Amino acid sequence: MDKNNKSNNNKQISPHRLMIYGFALIILIGALLLTLPAASSNGTSIGILDALFTSTSAVCVTGLVVLDTGTDFSLFGQIVIMILIQIGGLGFMTYGVIIAIILGKKIGLKNRLLLQESTKSISAQGLVRLTLSIFFIAFILELLGAIGLTIRWYGEMGFLKALYYAVFHSISAFNNAGFALWGDSVSGYVGDPVVNILITILFVIGGLGFTVLLDLFRKRKWRALSLHSKIVLSSSAILSLAGCLFIFIMELFNPVTFGDLTWSERVWAAYFQGLTPRTAGFNTVDIGGMMVASQFFIIFLMFIGASSGGTGGGIKTNTFVVLLLSVWSIVKGKPDAELYHRRIANEIILRALAVIIISMTVILAVTLLLTITEHGQNDDFLMILFEATSAFGTVGLSMGLTWELTVPGKIIIIVTMFIGRLGPLTLAYALAQKTVTNKIRYAEEKVLIG
């Protein structure tokens, strides 16, 4: 009886719950490693809370930091952070499959379901091949990024330091983590074309999603692409262009951000800040010194985030587009939401609506809690809303609140980053009871809306 009960309990653990357990375990292991004196630059432990915050930020590829990565952590600590970023960005199941293949073990049905949830795949077929493709794509792109950055920094750092910095920032950029070895992120290269282009290419490609990248590689023609790929590519292009143009116009004559920059540097700064809210987390100008309109627009971009199946966070571009299409179909009196001569199922629309409502609820709740815990910042509501959105969207940008967080504030942000990395639906499914099919359907009745 005991054995049967145990086996039944194991069967009841859903892939969503296993995702939570897996990420939580990696975060705890990372936190324990970062509490070691060897992880600190001064040889003394940074404390369990700061270690847990840093580990969560790394695994959830967020980039919010309460300690300076380049000066407060030793080489060992920085390498631990880099490994946590890599595991968190690609998902722990990706590496589990790679190890299983190396050991010659078969991937069971339960692991395939977990892998499907981890990669956000529509179908459960070909997941092992998809995982190998993800690993290969990540390795190649990070390698190319590291080579390019090494060449750029070789003259000012020397080969070994340039190589290390290049590898760290290449991994951080591709996984949309936003961790940098400089206290001011990459502000020292605000007008550097090579650094700007390489880092943005890495985090933009990482945020598109691996299914889109594989779709592009296999079909190579716009008409042949899936609807998902078309939505991701078109919406990403529009949001990126809108972000760059808006920030350039708003910050053009802002003395705090663009005042000391040449015209060329202003263009590069607007380009970088327009793209980085897509959950990248790097910045080349002071976010806290930007115009309020720019900061609010960045909050909007952070909320949308990257795309499903990528290394970024947010509600995802495809979720946002699906909801817009459904609203447009209602306004136009159409029975279905359509795009590119394809109809979107009502089930997908309801899922998109659920994601957005849950996400907004979480952000508003976190913002409310932070206004209570962060007494010294109550006079700047936008700063708190910015922090909450950045944490949930796993972006990593901050207007300066992260460094001043109280102990309760750090705990709130830790939980928010964790929820944001898993995704609202994954968490909701994990906490929900087993789905029960209703045998009785009640009579339908109209309800007034609007």
C-alpha positions as CSV (number, residue, x, y, z in Angstrom):
1,M,0.0,0.0,0.0
2,D,2.8,2.4,0.9
3,K,4.6,1.7,-2.4
4,N,1.4,2.3,-4.3
5,N,0.7,5.5,-2.5
6,K,4.2,6.8,-3.2
7,S,3.9,5.9,-6.9
8,N,0.5,7.6,-7.1
9,N,1.9,10.7,-5.4
10,N,4.8,10.8,-7.9
11,K,2.4,10.5,-10.8
12,Q,0.4,13.5,-9.5
13,I,3.4,15.8,-9.6
14,S,2.7,17.9,-12.7
15,P,5.4,19.2,-15.1
16,H,4.5,22.7,-13.9
17,R,5.3,21.8,-10.2
18,L,8.5,20.1,-11.3
19,M,9.5,23.3,-13.1
20,I,9.1,25.2,-9.8
21,Y,11.0,22.6,-7.8
22,G,13.8,22.5,-10.4
23,F,14.3,26.3,-10.5
24,A,14.0,26.6,-6.7
25,L,16.7,23.9,-6.2
26,I,19.1,25.6,-8.6
27,I,18.6,28.9,-6.9
28,L,19.2,27.5,-3.5
29,I,22.4,25.7,-4.6
30,G,23.6,28.9,-6.2
31,A,22.8,30.9,-3.1
32,L,24.8,28.5,-0.9
33,L,27.8,28.7,-3.3
34,L,27.6,32.5,-3.2
35,T,27.5,32.7,0.6
36,L,31.0,31.0,0.7
37,P,33.8,33.4,1.6
38,A,35.6,32.3,-1.6
39,A,32.8,33.9,-3.6
40,S,33.4,37.4,-2.1
41,S,36.2,39.7,-3.2
42,N,37.1,40.5,0.4
43,G,37.0,36.9,1.7
44,T,34.0,37.4,4.0
45,S,30.5,36.0,3.3
46,I,28.0,38.4,1.7
47,G,25.2,36.9,3.8
48,I,22.4,34.5,2.9
49,L,19.9,37.2,1.8
50,D,22.2,39.0,-0.7
51,A,23.4,35.6,-1.9
52,L,19.8,34.4,-2.4
53,F,18.9,37.7,-4.2
54,T,21.9,37.4,-6.6
55,S,21.3,33.7,-7.3
56,T,17.6,34.3,-8.0
57,S,18.4,37.3,-10.3
58,A,21.0,35.1,-12.1
59,V,18.8,32.0,-12.5
60,C,15.8,34.1,-13.4
61,V,18.0,36.0,-15.9
62,T,16.9,39.3,-14.5
63,G,20.0,41.4,-13.7
64,L,18.8,43.3,-10.7
65,V,21.7,43.5,-8.2
66,V,22.2,44.5,-4.6
67,L,26.0,44.1,-4.9
68,D,28.4,45.1,-7.6
69,T,29.2,42.0,-9.6
70,G,32.6,43.2,-10.8
71,T,34.0,44.4,-7.4
72,D,32.0,42.6,-4.7
73,F,32.4,39.1,-6.1
74,S,35.6,37.2,-6.6
75,L,36.5,35.3,-9.8
76,F,34.9,32.2,-8.3
77,G,31.7,34.1,-7.4
78,Q,31.5,35.7,-10.9
79,I,31.9,32.3,-12.5
80,V,29.1,30.9,-10.3
81,I,26.9,33.7,-11.4
82,M,27.8,33.1,-15.1
83,I,26.9,29.4,-14.8
84,L,23.6,30.2,-13.0
85,I,22.7,32.6,-15.9
86,Q,23.5,29.9,-18.5
87,I,21.4,27.3,-16.7
88,G,18.5,29.7,-16.0
89,G,18.5,31.1,-19.5
90,L,18.3,27.8,-21.4
91,G,16.4,26.0,-18.7
92,F,17.7,23.2,-16.4
93,M,15.9,20.6,-18.5
94,T,18.0,21.4,-21.5
95,Y,21.1,20.4,-19.7
96,G,19.3,17.4,-18.2
97,V,18.6,16.1,-21.7
98,I,22.2,16.7,-22.8
99,I,23.5,14.7,-19.8
100,A,21.0,11.9,-20.4
101,I,22.0,11.7,-24.1
102,I,25.7,11.6,-23.1
103,L,25.0,8.8,-20.6
104,G,22.9,6.9,-23.2
105,K,19.6,7.1,-21.3
106,K,16.2,7.4,-22.8
107,I,14.0,10.4,-22.3
108,G,10.7,9.2,-20.8
109,L,7.2,10.6,-21.3
110,K,7.3,12.6,-18.0
111,N,10.6,14.2,-18.9
112,R,9.3,15.0,-22.4
113,L,6.2,16.8,-20.9
114,L,8.5,18.7,-18.6
115,L,10.7,19.6,-21.5
116,Q,7.7,20.8,-23.5
117,E,6.8,23.1,-20.6
118,S,10.4,24.3,-20.3
119,T,10.8,25.1,-24.0
120,K,7.2,26.4,-24.4
121,S,6.7,24.1,-27.4
122,I,3.3,23.6,-29.0
123,S,3.9,20.0,-29.8
124,A,5.5,17.2,-27.7
125,Q,7.1,15.7,-30.8
126,G,10.7,16.2,-31.7
127,L,11.6,17.8,-28.3
128,V,14.9,16.0,-27.9
129,R,16.0,17.3,-31.3
130,L,14.7,20.8,-30.4
131,T,16.7,20.7,-27.1
132,L,19.9,19.8,-29.0
133,S,19.2,22.6,-31.4
134,I,18.8,25.0,-28.6
135,F,22.1,24.0,-27.0
136,F,23.8,24.3,-30.4
137,I,22.4,27.7,-31.2
138,A,23.2,29.1,-27.8
139,F,26.8,27.8,-28.0
140,I,27.5,29.1,-31.5
141,L,26.0,32.6,-30.9
142,E,27.6,33.0,-27.5
143,L,30.9,31.9,-29.0
144,L,30.7,34.4,-31.9
145,G,29.7,37.1,-29.5
146,A,32.6,36.3,-27.2
147,I,35.1,36.3,-30.1
148,G,33.8,39.7,-31.3
149,L,34.0,41.3,-27.9
150,T,37.4,39.8,-27.2
151,I,38.7,41.5,-30.4
152,R,37.2,44.8,-29.3
153,W,38.5,44.8,-25.7
154,Y,41.9,43.2,-26.5
155,G,43.6,46.5,-27.0
156,E,42.5,48.0,-23.7
157,M,42.5,45.0,-21.4
158,G,44.9,42.4,-22.7
159,F,44.0,39.0,-24.1
160,L,43.1,37.0,-20.9
161,K,41.0,39.8,-19.3
162,A,39.3,40.7,-22.6
163,L,38.5,37.0,-23.2
164,Y,37.0,36.6,-19.7
165,Y,34.9,39.8,-20.0
166,A,33.8,38.9,-23.4
167,V,32.6,35.4,-22.4
168,F,30.8,36.8,-19.3
169,H,29.0,39.5,-21.2
170,S,28.2,37.3,-24.2
171,I,26.5,34.7,-21.9
172,S,24.7,37.5,-20.0
173,A,23.5,39.2,-23.2
174,F,22.3,36.1,-25.0
175,N,20.4,34.9,-22.0
176,N,18.9,38.4,-21.5
177,A,20.4,38.5,-18.0
178,G,21.8,42.0,-17.8
179,F,24.6,41.2,-15.4
180,A,27.7,43.3,-16.1
181,L,31.2,43.5,-14.6
182,W,31.0,47.3,-14.5
183,G,29.0,49.2,-11.8
184,D,27.4,51.4,-14.5
185,S,26.5,48.4,-16.8
186,V,28.0,49.2,-20.2
187,S,27.7,53.0,-20.0
188,G,31.4,53.4,-20.7
189,Y,30.6,52.2,-24.3
190,V,27.6,54.4,-25.0
191,G,28.9,55.5,-28.4
192,D,30.9,52.3,-29.3
193,P,29.3,50.7,-32.4
194,V,30.9,47.3,-31.9
195,V,29.8,46.9,-28.2
196,N,26.3,48.3,-29.0
197,I,25.7,46.1,-32.0
198,L,27.2,42.8,-30.6
199,I,25.3,43.0,-27.3
200,T,22.0,44.0,-28.8
201,I,22.2,41.3,-31.5
202,L,22.8,38.7,-28.8
203,F,19.9,39.7,-26.5
204,V,17.5,40.4,-29.4
205,I,18.2,36.9,-30.9
206,G,18.0,35.3,-27.5
207,G,14.6,37.0,-26.9
208,L,13.0,35.9,-30.2
209,G,12.8,32.3,-29.1
210,F,14.4,29.2,-30.3
211,T,11.4,27.9,-32.2
212,V,11.4,31.1,-34.3
213,L,15.1,30.8,-35.0
214,L,14.7,27.2,-36.1
215,D,11.7,28.2,-38.2
216,L,13.8,30.9,-39.9
217,F,16.7,28.5,-40.5
218,R,14.5,25.8,-42.0
219,K,12.1,27.8,-44.2
220,R,13.9,31.0,-44.9
221,K,10.9,32.5,-46.6
222,W,8.4,34.8,-45.0
223,R,5.4,33.1,-46.6
224,A,6.5,29.7,-45.4
225,L,6.9,30.8,-41.7
226,S,4.5,29.7,-39.0
227,L,2.0,32.3,-37.7
228,H,3.8,32.3,-34.4
229,S,7.1,33.3,-36.1
230,K,5.4,36.0,-38.1
231,I,3.8,37.5,-35.1
232,V,7.0,37.4,-33.1
233,L,9.2,38.9,-35.9
234,S,6.7,41.7,-36.9
235,S,5.8,42.7,-33.4
236,S,9.4,42.7,-32.2
237,A,10.4,44.9,-35.1
238,I,7.6,47.4,-34.5
239,L,8.2,47.6,-30.7
240,S,11.9,47.9,-31.1
241,L,11.6,50.7,-33.7
242,A,9.0,52.5,-31.6
243,G,11.2,52.3,-28.5
244,C,14.3,53.7,-30.2
245,L,12.4,56.6,-31.9
246,F,10.4,57.5,-28.7
247,I,13.5,57.6,-26.5
248,F,15.5,59.5,-29.0
249,I,12.8,62.2,-29.3
250,M,12.2,62.4,-25.5
251,E,15.8,62.3,-24.4
252,L,17.3,64.4,-27.2
253,F,17.7,67.5,-25.2
254,N,17.7,66.0,-21.7
255,P,20.9,67.4,-20.0
256,V,21.1,64.5,-17.5
257,T,21.2,61.6,-20.1
258,F,22.1,63.0,-23.6
259,G,23.5,66.4,-22.5
260,D,27.2,65.5,-22.7
261,L,26.9,63.1,-25.6
262,T,27.8,63.9,-29.2
263,W,25.1,63.4,-31.9
264,S,26.5,60.0,-32.8
265,E,26.5,58.9,-29.2
266,R,22.9,60.1,-28.8
267,V,21.8,57.9,-31.7
268,W,23.6,54.9,-30.2
269,A,22.2,55.6,-26.8
270,A,18.6,55.8,-28.1
271,Y,19.1,52.7,-30.1
272,F,20.4,50.7,-27.1
273,Q,17.8,52.0,-24.6
274,G,15.1,51.4,-27.1
275,L,16.0,47.7,-27.3
276,T,17.1,46.9,-23.8
277,P,13.6,47.0,-22.2
278,R,12.9,43.8,-24.1
279,T,14.2,42.2,-20.9
280,A,17.9,42.6,-21.6
281,G,18.8,44.7,-18.5
282,F,21.9,46.4,-19.8
283,N,22.0,50.2,-20.1
284,T,24.3,52.8,-21.5
285,V,22.8,55.9,-19.8
286,D,21.4,56.6,-16.4
287,I,17.8,55.2,-16.3
288,G,17.0,57.2,-13.2
289,G,17.9,60.4,-15.0
290,M,15.6,59.9,-18.0
291,M,12.5,61.9,-18.7
292,V,9.3,60.6,-16.9
293,A,7.7,59.9,-20.3
294,S,10.7,57.7,-21.3
295,Q,10.6,55.8,-18.0
296,F,6.9,55.2,-18.3
297,F,7.3,54.0,-21.9
298,I,10.1,51.6,-20.8
299,I,7.7,50.2,-18.2
300,F,5.3,49.5,-21.0
301,L,8.0,47.7,-23.1
302,M,9.2,45.8,-20.0
303,F,5.7,44.5,-19.4
304,I,5.4,43.2,-22.9
305,G,9.0,41.7,-22.8
306,A,10.4,39.2,-25.2
307,S,8.8,36.3,-27.0
308,S,7.6,32.8,-25.9
309,G,10.3,30.2,-25.9
310,G,13.2,32.7,-25.7
311,T,15.5,33.7,-22.9
312,G,13.5,36.9,-22.0
313,G,10.5,37.5,-19.7
314,G,7.4,39.7,-19.7
315,I,3.9,38.7,-20.9
316,K,5.6,38.0,-24.3
317,T,5.0,39.8,-27.6
318,N,2.8,37.1,-29.0
319,T,0.5,37.3,-26.0
320,F,0.2,41.1,-26.4
321,V,-0.6,40.8,-30.2
322,V,-3.2,38.1,-29.7
323,L,-5.1,40.2,-27.2
324,L,-4.9,43.3,-29.5
325,L,-6.2,41.2,-32.4
326,S,-9.1,39.9,-30.3
327,V,-10.0,43.5,-29.3
328,W,-9.8,44.6,-32.9
329,S,-12.1,41.8,-34.0
330,I,-14.7,42.8,-31.4
331,V,-14.5,46.5,-32.5
332,K,-14.8,45.5,-36.2
333,G,-17.7,43.1,-35.4
334,K,-15.8,40.1,-36.7
335,P,-16.5,36.6,-35.2
336,D,-12.8,35.6,-35.2
337,A,-9.4,37.2,-34.5
338,E,-7.3,36.9,-37.7
339,L,-3.8,37.7,-38.9
340,Y,-1.9,36.7,-42.0
341,H,-4.8,34.8,-43.3
342,R,-5.0,32.6,-40.2
343,R,-7.6,32.4,-37.5
344,I,-6.6,32.4,-33.8
345,A,-8.4,29.9,-31.6
346,N,-10.6,31.2,-28.8
347,E,-8.6,29.0,-26.4
348,I,-5.4,30.9,-27.2
349,I,-7.2,34.2,-26.7
350,L,-8.4,33.2,-23.3
351,R,-4.9,32.1,-22.3
352,A,-3.5,35.4,-23.5
353,L,-6.1,37.3,-21.4
354,A,-5.4,35.1,-18.4
355,V,-1.6,35.8,-18.7
356,I,-2.1,39.6,-18.9
357,I,-4.7,39.8,-16.1
358,I,-2.5,37.7,-13.7
359,S,0.6,39.6,-14.7
360,M,-1.0,43.0,-14.0
361,T,-2.3,41.7,-10.7
362,V,1.1,40.5,-9.6
363,I,2.8,43.8,-10.6
364,L,0.1,45.9,-8.9
365,A,0.3,43.8,-5.7
366,V,4.1,44.0,-5.7
367,T,4.0,47.7,-6.2
368,L,1.6,48.1,-3.3
369,L,3.8,46.0,-1.0
370,L,6.9,48.0,-2.0
371,T,5.2,51.3,-1.2
372,I,4.7,49.9,2.3
373,T,8.1,48.4,2.9
374,E,10.2,51.1,1.1
375,H,9.3,54.0,3.3
376,G,12.0,56.3,2.1
377,Q,10.8,56.0,-1.5
378,N,7.1,56.6,-1.0
379,D,7.5,60.0,-2.7
380,D,8.4,58.4,-6.0
381,F,5.7,56.0,-7.0
382,L,7.1,55.6,-10.6
383,M,10.4,54.3,-9.2
384,I,8.6,51.6,-7.3
385,L,6.3,50.7,-10.2
386,F,9.4,50.6,-12.5
387,E,11.2,48.2,-10.0
388,A,8.2,45.9,-9.7
389,T,7.7,45.7,-13.5
390,S,11.4,45.1,-14.1
391,A,11.5,42.3,-11.6
392,F,8.4,40.6,-12.9
393,G,9.5,41.0,-16.5
394,T,13.0,39.7,-15.6
395,V,14.4,42.8,-17.2
396,G,17.0,44.1,-14.7
397,L,16.7,47.8,-15.4
398,S,16.3,50.0,-12.3
399,M,15.9,53.7,-11.5
400,G,18.1,53.2,-8.4
401,L,15.8,51.5,-6.0
402,T,17.4,48.1,-6.0
403,W,20.5,49.3,-4.1
404,E,18.3,50.8,-1.4
405,L,15.9,47.9,-0.8
406,T,15.0,47.0,2.7
407,V,15.1,43.3,3.9
408,P,11.4,42.9,3.2
409,G,11.8,44.7,-0.1
410,K,14.5,42.3,-1.2
411,I,12.4,39.3,-0.3
412,I,9.4,40.7,-2.3
413,I,11.7,41.3,-5.3
414,I,13.1,37.7,-5.0
415,V,9.6,36.2,-5.1
416,T,8.6,38.5,-8.0
417,M,11.6,37.5,-10.1
418,F,10.9,33.9,-9.5
419,I,7.2,34.3,-10.5
420,G,8.3,36.3,-13.6
421,R,10.8,33.6,-14.8
422,L,8.3,30.8,-14.4
423,G,5.5,32.7,-16.0
424,P,2.0,33.4,-14.5
425,L,0.3,30.4,-16.1
426,T,2.9,27.9,-15.1
427,L,2.6,29.1,-11.5
428,A,-1.2,29.1,-11.7
429,Y,-1.4,25.6,-13.1
430,A,1.1,24.3,-10.5
431,L,-1.0,25.7,-7.6
432,A,-4.3,24.6,-9.0
433,Q,-5.9,21.4,-8.1
434,K,-6.3,18.5,-10.6
435,T,-8.6,19.6,-13.5
436,V,-12.1,18.2,-13.2
437,T,-14.3,17.9,-16.2
438,N,-17.8,19.1,-15.5
439,K,-20.5,16.6,-16.4
440,I,-23.2,19.2,-16.1
441,R,-23.3,22.5,-18.0
442,Y,-25.6,25.2,-16.7
443,A,-27.9,27.3,-18.8
444,E,-26.3,30.3,-20.5
445,E,-27.3,33.8,-19.5
446,K,-26.2,37.2,-20.8
447,V,-24.2,39.6,-18.7
448,L,-23.8,43.3,-19.5
449,I,-20.3,44.3,-20.4
450,G,-19.0,47.9,-20.8
